[in-house]
Amino acid sequence: MVKFTIDQLRELMDKQPNIRNMSVIAHVDHGKSTLTDSLVAAAGIIAMENAGDARLTDTRQDEQDRGITIKSTGISLFYEMSDEALMGLDKDLRQGNNFLINLIDSPGHVDFSSEVTAALRITDGALVVVDVIEGVCVQTETVLRQALGERIRPVLTVNKLDRCFLELMQDGEEAFLNFRRVVESANVIMATYADELLGDTAVYPDKGTVCFSAGLHGWAFTLTVFAKLYAKKFGVAEEKMMERLWGDNFFDPKTKKWTKKHTGAESCKRGFVQFVYEPIKTVIECCMADNREKLWKLTDSLGVTPRLKSEDKDLVGKPLMKRIMQTWLPAHEALLEMMIWHLPSPAVAQKYRVENLYEGPLDDQYAEAIRKCDASGPLMVYVSKMIPAADKGRFFAFGRVFAGTIAAGMKVRIMGPNYVPGSKKDLYVKTVQRTVLCMGRKQEAVENVPCGNTVAMVGLDQFITKNATLANEKAEDAHTIKAMKFSVSPVVRVAVETKHAQDLPKLVEGLKRLSKSDPMVQISIEETGEHIVAGAGELHLEICLKDLQDDFMGGAEIRVSDPVVSFRETIGSKADHVCMSKSPNKHNRLYFTARPMEEGLAEAIDDGKIGPRDDPKIRGKVLVDDFGWDKELAKKIWAFGPDTMGPNLMTDISKGVQYLNEIKDSCVAAFQWASKEGVLCEENMRGVVFEINDVVLHADAIHRGGGQIIPTCRRVLYATVLAADPRLCEPVYLVEIQCPESALGGVYSVLNQKRGLVFEEQQRVGTPIFNLKAYLPVVESFGFTGTLRAATAGQAFPQCVFDHWEQMTYDPLKDDSPANVIMLDVRKRKGLKPQPNAISEYEDKL
């Protein structure tokens, strides 16, 4: 029975203090979707009995089958809160007692972390779910880092508490230390990536920002629940009681005294254990042992009995426990309390998020409207992903309104990620046909959506590839909202072709749709005519190709090549001499050298800390301070490449050359071309700084046009690379493996076969399980999971995340070295001639 109408939702959308936009983020299988179910059930969309098993936010069939979330799903929920639940919340912070929560359930799998980024961009708060037994894992850290990078306020829930009682049979003190360890390790990560404008992001159980939950059984509590219960009994204030229920506070019921230290008496116990853990443990044990008399006494004293139905009392074992715990400590109450009290409303959050969001000047009208979250101001909408609609091949554009109000039938200006203000590139003006709300599997139409809310729009899917910014149609001076930064990069590629030639148009159309549906996947056509699909890992590609075949091509058969890994080309040392090339008409000479980039600079460019759009003064200061550049040289960076953003630089170290600026554009064009297709095997270059030493040009402008300069400049760039000890870089995964002690030998032997390198091994306190961290080259990772499970009888669980590019130590130009074999393979695949050209092809003699 749904407890709200769409009109009620629409009415709430105008009350900004009562809106919360939040995403649920966590490591894979820590229970995000299951926990979301309790919230959905509380709003009446599914029955309480099914909460935890229905997984309403896993909308696709393969998500239900595999038991993992693949796409992030949005759902808008309406809650009516009672007055006593909101006591103490300032009247300015709310208008009335109704709240609207736009919730996005995101996947935990590392291959889909682009979905998490897309979800985080359009929300303001995050519920971080951590499994109490596994603790903080590698993906928890990744998503937390992404969240804090987007300036999103986190709250924590420690999930799967039922396992403490039923599987591990932990006593209170053990459990308390375990909880404390989980909370502390989460806080350490938050402190590492903290942001001044966000303030203190650490979470504390005694402040109410940590919740303890059992998603599958639908119960959860924060310490406030117990503090309210005991504050009356002890006759102290709730805040005081909250502090006593956590940390080193001990109570002795005999002497009725609180102490900071354990007194050594038998009856003296820690507050948390005595007043929180043990009561829950007693109730669960009574249910499981079928000790009815004691159980009904307990439920009477807790005030649960009147709320139970008569048929509930006949249940036995787990169902009985689930029902009683759900009635006593309903999960949604604890989670809602945490969201409403501790997560920001859009009006609050956009004040400090505007700098991270808006590309243009931070004092123009658009930035102001975002800062104030002004519904009557100019329109600003960010579309972060496309959701496939029920009819094949159409998409909803899903995003968030940051300023203004978007309505059906409104003309909007669609600015793609490559739009530059004032130009016509990547710009469309089109009409929004309908605006709808996402409700998990269904969409509900609304007339208009004011700022601070998430929205899905119909009719824009033809013009948006992955993400875009929408503004009013006349807003010529509007800038875009910054593009999202993904924490993984697509390094695994496959070539796709159709089995039957007549399906080729279907394939081309299908690939277009695929590239819309996933924020991360990259699609390109090689010169050999192959269609290449690049994804973040094996699982990601598998899902993409399944979608491509079943949904976007109507079941036409496709053939998929073996996975191919993309490499990068770099240099091992400074060029041993200055290389010179002459233009075809022999009137212009270019002298260049190349040197490898300083340690960490390429990574800084990848992370966007240094880029072409930075203020040259600030960029120069960073280069001088952190990387030891010369102050003058730092001002003379001509370009970044490939794609004007990449980790290669072209700098000018020449002195007093005539006409140099006239050929700047031609040189930059050649540099983009050369850095996109390197000399070894036409892969992107990485970490190379090209320096212009000297240029001799013809006095007559007609003899130094682009046709003369571009090919010459490209040749000299290739020559400098060949003169500077060229190398290949391969992508490397960070693998986290969880396994019991007995399986360690198998894990090490598999890693050694695959050129892996273990760099950290630690045992989880109180369990026989080890956590290993290792580096594994992506080339070796295909079928790694299968091999590992075979070697350890299925006891080891690996998680791979792309981590960094590693320079290969072997010389690719030396016959039969491992790097040489890889280079020849790539050249053969791309249809190039087997051996790369010698340096004499590119360099000219004076």
Buried (B, 14 or more C-beta within 10 A) or exposed (E): EEEBEBEEBBBBBBBBBBBBBBBBBBBBBBBBBBBBBBBBBBBBBBEBBBBBEBBBBBBBEBBEEBEBBBBBBBBBBBBEBEEEBBEEBEEEBBEEBBBBBBBBBBBBBBBBBBBBBBBBBBBBBBBBBBBBBBBBBBBBBBBBBBBBBBBBBBBBBBBBBBBBBBEBEBEBBBBBEBBBBBBEBBBEBBEEBEBEEBEEBBBBBBBBBBBBBBBBBBBBBBBBBBBBBBBEEBEBEBBEBBBBBBBEBBBBEEEEEBBEEEEEEEEBBBBBBBBBBBBBBBBBBBBBEEEEEEBBEBBEEBEBBEEBEEEBBEBEEBBBBBBBBBBBBBBBBBBBBBBBBBBBBBBBBBBBBBBBBBBBEBEBBBBBBBBBBBBEBBBBBBBBBBBBBEEEBBBBBBBBBBBBBBBBEBEBBBBBBBBEEEEEEBBBEBEBEBBBBBBBEEBBEBEBBBBBBBBBBBBBBEBBBBBBBBBBBEBEBBBBBBBBEBBBBBBBBBBBBBEEEEBEEBBBBBBEBBBBBBBBBBBEEBEEEBBBBBBBBBBBBBBBBEBBBEBBBEEBEBEBEEBBBBBBBBBEEBBEEBBBBBBEEEBBBBBBBBBBBBEEBBBBBBEBBBBBEEEEEEBBBBBBEBBEBEEEBBBBBBBBBBEEEBBBBBBBBBEEBEBBEEBBBBBBBBBBBBBBBBBBBBBBBBBBBBBBBBBBBBEEEEBBEBEBBBBBBBBBBBBBBBBBBBBBBBBBBBBBBBBEEEBBEBBBBBBEEBBBBBEEBEEBEEEEBBBBBBBBBBBBBBEBBEBBBEBBEEBBBBBBBBBEBBBBEBBBBEEEBBBBEBBBEBBEBBEBEEEBEEBEEBBBEE
